[in-house]
Structures are given as C-alpha cells and as structure tokens.
C-alpha cells in the first residue's frame, strides 16, 4: 500500500456501519414478468426521506436471541449472523408492510387471518410461537450485500435478501414509516426514476439494474441459490463537478481507492489534458490529448518524485509539443530520467523533445531509458534508448526532506508480449505497478504479431502476478485509463479472459478447418462489435500463432 505520508488527504476514518437487513419480495405479473415490492418512506424519515425502498431496517436485539433462532426454519448452515439478518428482514417486512414469511407446522404459509391476530409492535417470535408459526428464514436467499459509502456520516451494512411473495397476503403499509406499497417491474421503476417521478437511493437503483436482466422470479431465485451475486461498498468522486458513485467493477473505483482511501469526495474523474492530476504526493498524471479507439481517453504520462528528489517521467507520450511542455512544467523542469515502457508511437516519441527542453533550460540532459525496439517492430515504433534497462534494475530518486531522507525506487520488469521491448515498473516504497500497455483499464491490450506475442504476454502476466504477491501490490497504474485496484484479481481476470478467447479461437479453427482469417474472426469474436474486428484480427493472429506452437493435445 502507498506510504501514508504520500496520501493527498489527511486520514479520515469512516463511520462504523450499523447492521441492517432488507428483503426484496418477488412475484410475477399476469404476463409472467418479474415484479418486486417497493414502498415509499416517510417524508420526515432521517434516512432516505420520501424514497421508494424495499422493506427493511436495523437489526434489533430480538432478532439475535436464542428464542428467535429456535422459532425459525433455517437451511443447513443458515445460523448465527446469517440467521439473525434473515430474521430481521422478516420482522421489518411484518412491521412495515404487514407481511409475514412464516409457516404452520404442516407447511401452510401464514394467512391474512393469521396476520390479523398479531401485533406489529410486539415481539414477533413470541407471537409466532403462541400461534403455531415458524419464521421462514429458509425462504430468504442472499442476493447482495451493500455497505454505505465511506463518506457518509451515518452508514449501514445491509444484506439484501430475495424471497417469493407468500400466497394470500397483501401489503398494508404502517402509514408511519412506510407508505404506498406497490408492485413494480424493475424496468418500470428505473424509467420512472430517470423521469424524476420515483425517488430512489443509489443501492436501490443499482440493485434494480441487476434485477432487470431476469425474466421472472424463478430466474432470480435460481441465480442466488449458489450464493449472493455481489457485495459493494461504493466510492464517490467528482464528474463534471457533481458527486458520482461507483461500484467495484467500474473503472473509476480503483483510482478513488488509491487517491481517497477513506472515502473523501475530493477527486475529479473528468479526463482532461491541460493540467496534471495528483494521485499521490509523489505521483502526478498528465494525459496526452490523443484520445481514440486505441488510446481511450489518451496516453497517461506519469511523474514519480517530488521537489526534493526531482522526477522520473514515465511514458512521455506522443511528440505533442503542448503535452511535452506541460509535462516539463509539472516537474518544475527537474526531470532526472525519462523511461519509455515500450516504443509505440503514443508512448515514446515525446522523450527526445522532453529531454531537449531540459537541456534548453540549462539542466543536464536526463537519460532516455528503456529497451531498444526489435527487428519485428513496425517502422513507426523504432526506438533506441540512451541506456538499455536491465531486468530487475533499480532506478532511485533520493533527497532530503523536513523529516529526513526521501527515497523513491522504481524496479524494472521486462514484460514482452504487447511489444517485444515492453517493460513495467514497480514503485517499491508504495507498492504501485506501472503497467504501460500490458494491463489497461477498461479494455484488453492488442497483441499484434510479429512484435506482439501471446505466449510471451501470458508469461509476463504470470511474472507480474508473482511480483504483486511478493510486494503486496494492490494498485496498477496503466498507460490508458484509471488506476486499477485488486491487482492480483485484475491479472487473474485478464489471464482468464485471454484463455477463454483462446478456447473460442481453437473452437473456430476446429469448426472451420479450411476457413479464412475472416471466417475464424466471425466465429471467435462473435461477441465483439464488428467495428472492432479489424483490431481484434491482430490478436486473433497472435492466438493462432500461440496455438500452433503448443503441443498437440
């Protein structure tokens, strides 16, 4: 993890989440389409006033008692906290909407008449015992787990359960906490929310977005049988000056985790090329003005270091005079070395102009470092560094600060695959991996033979995974897109994606043994937009080349 004193913002420990539970009651409409029960919170509620929600609330002492647990019908393994949470969700749906997930000894569901005999404000388990009912915890299945943003002063940790609506019951709001219960299709709720007619909070919206993919209640219940579908503690950043939340699978999440680990809503996520973006006190990013299909929002150039140590520039980008000038200015002109992760035209051509700016300012020319391009490189990717970097070589910046010696150490890792002369860098003190184009945010890198090689690429991924394990790397800093988190999981996912694509390529070759490259492309990349097929064709060639090199099964 990055050193605490390199963080941009003072530590701000998040509030401890309060335990709560929610249940999504499901049914199908007359056309067999999924519906979910929602209800509107009171306008004066302290949490989510006037918002449409699923029934639920805080876990109470009565939910965790041995008596309540003994009064429950539970699945094997549904015990302890998991059972307490399910019982809390059952109790809340009873108190708020007059619905009761409970059965008689003969398996009959509690009826409207049974519910009419119960007091919504009295101890539920005791009443059920008195009326021969068992609480049907086994009917609730975990769908997801939400923990509120770290930035919020009052936070909840909430399992979201799903359950089929019990037969013969009708929701009746308590008219104190909840009002206007309604059955709604996820798509309808989302459409009304977009029109401003159906207020919902973030977890509710994102949950409905997931549910919209399911045709009916049976499909949802089948999906959760193996376990919850996701868990999330969102993070917030600024887009167009507005607070915007993101889940773990979204590109901005990792960057927010790096820059604002305690959940401060202070980091702008808009892509721009005019100003350097601080990520840590010793790390600046400046994105080149070259957005496109192959470059995403543009090539990320990085400055590692600080005023006391000078800076190492990583990937100075294309030969764009304005970008190079801004990079030089962001470093105060004190650039000690320029490292190119590889020689593609959006990464290396800015090195010589940046070096020249330093010389013109009267400073010693910083060496341009990297690996020379190989004979397989394209004509526009020829590159010869001032000095060739060795594998595992250390590049060190040192200086003296108010609290003593300052050190920033970059370790060089040779990672051929995307290009024969590709390398990555590990900032050892802060456990940050600069991945160049080997690992990107939001897309997979193109492997373009002959300079690109799929086997070498996969081998390099394994090397980076071992490096991350050895150094506790959590964050990957790519040449395109936002910072990535969960480094080893990201690498594992990327490797699995490549091998899954390889399996599709193998199947295409077997299905159409005498086919053309275009025939195989159509089969192996059928899930890819046709507009991307010209780019995908390069990686297809790399996969075929790799398959041909493997031993015959």
N, C-alpha and C positions, 0 to 999 in steps of 0.2 A: 504494500500500500504506500501511497505517497507520504513523505515525511509531513507531520502535522504543521510544522512551521512554513511549509511551502504552500499550504492551502490559502486561497484568496480571502476566505471569510472566517471570522472567529468562530470557534466551536459553539454550537447552539443545540444542546441535547434535546431531541424531540420529546414531546409529552408522552407519558406511558399510555398505551391504548387501553381502553376499557373493554371488557368482554361483553359481547352481544351475540345474537343469533337471529337469522332471518329464514323464512320459508317461502318458496315460490310454489303456490298451489296451481296445478296444471289440469286442463281439460281440453277436449277438442270441440270445436263448434259444429254446427249442423253439416258443414261440408268436410268435416274430418280434419280441420286445420288447428294447429296449436293455439291455445289461448292461455293467458296467465292472469291470475287475480291480483289487482292492484287497488290501492286505496289512497285517499288524499289526507295528508297530515294537517293538523290544525294550523291556522294562520299564526297563532301565537306560540307555536312549539319552539323550544330552544334549539332544536336540531332540524334542519331541512323544513322550515315552515312552508305550508301550502304545496309541498312537493308530493307527487304521486310515488308511492313506495310499495314494497312488498311487506306484508305483516312481519313484525319482529321488534326486538328491543333488547334491553340489557339483561344479562343473566343475573338471576336472583338467588339468594341463599336456598330457597325452597327447591330449586332445580337440581342441586347437588347432594341433597340428603339421601341417606340410605333408604329411607322410606319411599321417596320418589323413584329412585332407581329400581327398587323392588316392585313398584307398581307399573313398570314399563315392560313392554315386549320388545326385545332387542335382538339384533342379529349377532351371530358369533363374532366376538372381537369388538362389538359396539359397547364399550364400557368407559368408565372414568370420565374424562373431559368430553370425549366424543358423545357419550350418552347425555351428559349434563347439557351440552349445547343443543342436542336434538329436543330434549325435554323443554328447554327454554323457548325454542321456536314453537313447539306445540302450545305451550302456555300462552305465549304472546298472541298467537293467532286466535286462541279462545277468548282472551281478554279483549282484544281489539275488534274482532270480527264475529265472535260467537260461533266459531268453527272448532270442531273437536276431532282430532285424529286419535281416536280411541275405539277399542273393540270390546264386545261382550265375550264371555268365556267360550261361546260357541262360534266365535269368529265374525258375528254380525257387527257392522260398524255402528257407532253411536248414532242415534236418530235425532231428529229435531225435537221429539218429545223428551228424549234423554237430556239434551242440552238445556231445554226449558226448565228442568228441575235443578240445574246447577247455578251457582252464584259466581259471576265473572270476577268478583273481588275476593273470593275466599280461596283457601289453599286447594289447588287443583287436584293433586294426587290423593289427598284425604277424601275429597268428594268422590273421585272416581272409585276409590276403594269401597266407599259406602254404597255406591250404585252398581257395583259389579263390573266396572270398566277397567281395562288396562290401557295405558298410554302407548300408542302405536309408534314408538321410536323407530321400529324396523321399517316403517313406511317412508321414512325420510332418508334421502340419499344426498351426500355432499356434492354440490355442483361446483363450488368455487370457494375461495377464501379471500376476503378483502380486508386489508389493513389501511386505515386512512392515511393520507399524505403526512409526511413528517412535519410539514409546515403548519399544520392546523393546531390551534390551541387545545381543542378537545377532539380526541381521536377514539375510534372504535376498532376492534379486531373482530371480524364478523364472518363466521361460516355461512354461506348461502346454501340452504338445502332445497331440494325439489321433492315434491310428493304429489301423487294423484289426488284430486279433489275427492273427499269422501262422498259417497252417494247419499242423496236425500237431505243434504244440508244446504242452507242458504246463508250467504254472508250478510251480517247485520252489524254495521259499524257502531262503536260505542258512543259516537257523537261527542266525544270528549277529546280523545287523541286522534281518532281516525274518522273520516267522513267519505261518503260516496264510493263505496266499493264497486269495482267494475271489472268485467272480464274483457280483455283486450288482446288482440294478436300483437306480437312483438313489433311487426312491421307497422301496424297502425299507431302504436304508442310512439314509435320513433318518428313517424311522419308528423304526428300532431306536435311532438316536442320541437321538431325543426321549424314548425309554423308558429311556435310560441304559445301554443294552446294547452300544453300538457307538461308542466314543470317537473323535471326530474334531476336528481343529483348524478354525479359522474359514474359511480359504480352501477347505478341502476341502468343508465344508458348503455354502458359497455356490456353489461350482462344481457340486456335485450338484443344488442347487436349479435352476440353469440347465439342466442336462442333463435334468432330469425333464420338461422341456417337449417333448423329442424322442421320437418313437415308436421309432426304431431307429437303428442305427449309420450307415446310409446317410444319414439325415436330418442327423445331426451332421456328417458329413464334407462333405456338400453345403453346410451352413451356413458352415463355416470356409474353404471354397475361396477366398472373396474376401478373407480376412484374419481376424485374431483378433477375437473377439466383444467383448472388454472388456479393460481394464487397470485395476488398482486398487492403491492404497496406502491401506488403511483408516485411519480415525482412531477414537479411543476417547474416550467421555465417560461420565458417570455417570447411570444411570437407576435410580431407587429405591435409590441408594447403591451400585449394582453397576456395575462396568466393563462397558461395552457398546460393541461395534464397529459402525462404519457405513461403507458404501461411498459413492463419489462421487455416485451418483444419489439417495441418501437425504437427506431434508430436514435432518437434524442435521449433515451433513458440513460444509456451508459455515460454519456457526456455529463448529464446532470448529476449522476452519482459521483463522478470524479470532481467536478467543479464545486458542487454544493452538497457534500455528503450528508449534512444534517437537514437537508430539505429546504434551505434558504431559496426563496423565489427571487433570484438575482441574476440569472444567466440568460443572455439573449441568444436565441437559437436561429435568428434570421441569417441567411447566407449573404455576405457582402464582401467586397474586395478592397474597400478603401481604408480599413482600419485593422490593426492587429487585434486578435481576440485572446485575452489572457485565459489560460486554462489552469495554470498554477503560477506561483510567483516566479518559478524558473522555467516556464513554458509558455510561449506565445505561438499562435497560429495565424498565418496570413494566407487567405485563399486567393489563388490566381483568378483573374477574370476570363477563364476559359471553360465555362460550363458547356456540357454537351452529353451526347449519348455515352461516350466512353469515359468521360471525366466527372459525370454527376454535377455537383454544384461548382466544381473546379478543382484544381490540384492544390492540396494543402501543403504549404511550406511551413516549416517549424523552426523556431529559435529556442535552443536549450541553453540556459545560463542566466546570468543576471549581471548587473552593472559591475559588481566586484570581481567577476570572473571572466567577463567577456562572453561571447556566444558562439555556439556551433550552429550553423544553418544546415537544415536537412531538407533536401529536395527544393532547390531554389526555383524550380518550375520552368515554364517556357521563357523564351527570350522576349519577355514583355517589359519594356523599359520602365513603365509606371510601377509594375509589380516589384521589379528588382529594386527600384528606388525606395519604395515603401518598406521593403524588407530590410534594406540597409539602414534606413532611418529608424525603424523599430529597434534595431540593435545599437543605436547610437553610434553607428559606424564601427563598433568594436567587434568584428567577426574574426574569430581565431581559426576557424576551419569551415569548409563547405563540403558536405557529404551528399553524394547522389546515391539513392538506393538502387537505381538502375539507369539505363541510358535512353529510355524512351523520351520522345520529343516534348512531352508535357512535364518532364522532371528535371532533366539535366541541362538544357541549353541556357538557362539563366545563370549557371555557375560562373562562366567567364565574365559576363557583364557585372556580376556582383563582385567578383574579385577585382575587376578594374576600378569600380567605384571606391573600394578600399584603398587602392594604390593612389588614385587621384586625390584622395583626402589626406595623403601623406602617411598612411599606415603601411605596415608590412603586408605584402600580399598573402592572404590566407590560402593555404594549400587546398586544391580541389581533390577530394578523396573519393575513392570508390573502386569498382572493378572495371577493367577495360572490356569494351564490347568484344564479342567473339565473332569469328567469320560468318556465323549464322545470322547475325543481326541485320536488320533492314538498313538500307542506305541512310535513312534519316535518323538512325539510332546509333551511329558510330560515336564512340566515346573513349578518350584516353585520359585518365586522371593524372594529376601531378604525382601522386603516390598511390600505389596499389595497397588496399587494406587487406590484412591477413585475417583469416577466420579466428575469432575469439580475441582479436586485438582490442586493446582498451584505449579510448580517447578520453582524456581527462582535462577538465577545467578546474582551476583552483584559484582561490582568492581569500582575502581577509575581510571578515565582516565584524559587526559590533560584538557578536557573541563567539568569535573565534574563526577558525579556518572553515572555508566553504569548499565543498568538492561536488562536482557533477561528473559521473563516469559513464560513458557510452561504450557498451560492448558490441563488437561487430559479429554478426552471424551470417555466414554465407547461406543463401536460400535460393538456389536456382529453381526454375520452374516457370514462372511467368516470363522471365527473361533469363538467359544464361548467366548474366552478370548481376543478378539481383541479390541484394543483401538487406537484412533487417538490423535494427539497433535496439539494445536494451539499456535503458537508463537505470542503472543498478540501484542507486540510492532510493529511487522512488518506484521501482518495480513497474516501469512502463515499457511496453513493447511498441516500437515504431515499426509498422509492418509494411511500409511502402505500398506496392500494389499486390503483395502476396495475399493480404487479407483486407477486404474492403467493407465499408458499411453500406448495407442496402443492396448489394449485388455481389455476384461472384466474378472473380477476375478472369479475363480471357487468357487461354493458353494457346499461343499461336506458333506452331512449328514453322521452321526448324529451331528457331531460337527458344521457343517455349517447349517444355517437355512435361507431360503429365506425370510420369513416374517420378521425375525429379521434384515436381511440385508436391506430390503426396509425401515423398520422403522429407521434404523441407517442412511440411506441416507437422510431421512427427517430431522433427528436431525442435520446432518451436514449442510444441506441447511439452516436451521434456524440459525445455528451458523455463517455461511458465511454472511448471511443477517445482522445479528446483529453486526458483527465486520468488515464489508466491505472487506471480503476476496476476492481477485482476483486470487490468485495463490495457486495451490495444488501441494505439493511436495510428489511424490509417492515413494514406495519402489522398483518399477521397471519402468524404462523408464524416459523420460524427464519430466521436470516441466510442468504442465498444467496451462493454463490461462482461464479466464472467468469461474471462479469456479462454480457459480450457474448454468450457462448454461451447463457446463460439467455434473453436478449432474443431472440436468433435462433430459439431453440426455441419461444418463446412466439408469435412472429410466424408461424412455420411452422404451428403448431397452429391459429392463428386462420384462416389462409388455407386450410388443409386442411378446416376446418369450413365455411368459406365455399363450398368446392367441393362439399361434401355438400349444403349448402343449395341451391346452384344446381341440382344434380342432382335434388333433391327437387322443386323448382319445375318443372323440365322434365318429370319423370316424372308429376307430378300437377298440371297447369297450372290446373285448376279447383278444386283442393283447398282445404281449410280450414287454418288455422294448426295445428290439431291433427294433420291429415294430414301436413303438412310436418315437424312436430316428430317424429313417429314415424319418418319416413324419415331425417331429417338427424341425429337424436340416438339412433338405434337402439343405439349402443354406450354409451349413458349410462343408469344406473339410472333406472327410471321415477319413483322417489321424487324425483329431481332435475329432472324435466321442468318443473314449474311455474317453477323458477328458470331453466332453460335456455330457456324460452319467451321470456324477456326478451331474451336475447342473440340468439335466432332473429329476433326483430323487428328488432334492430339490423343483423343480416346482410342481411335482406331490404331494409331501408331503404338500406343501402350498395349492394347490387346494383342497385337501381332507380335509383341516382344515377350509376352507372358508364355510360360509353358502350357502346352495343350492339356486341358483337364482330363 
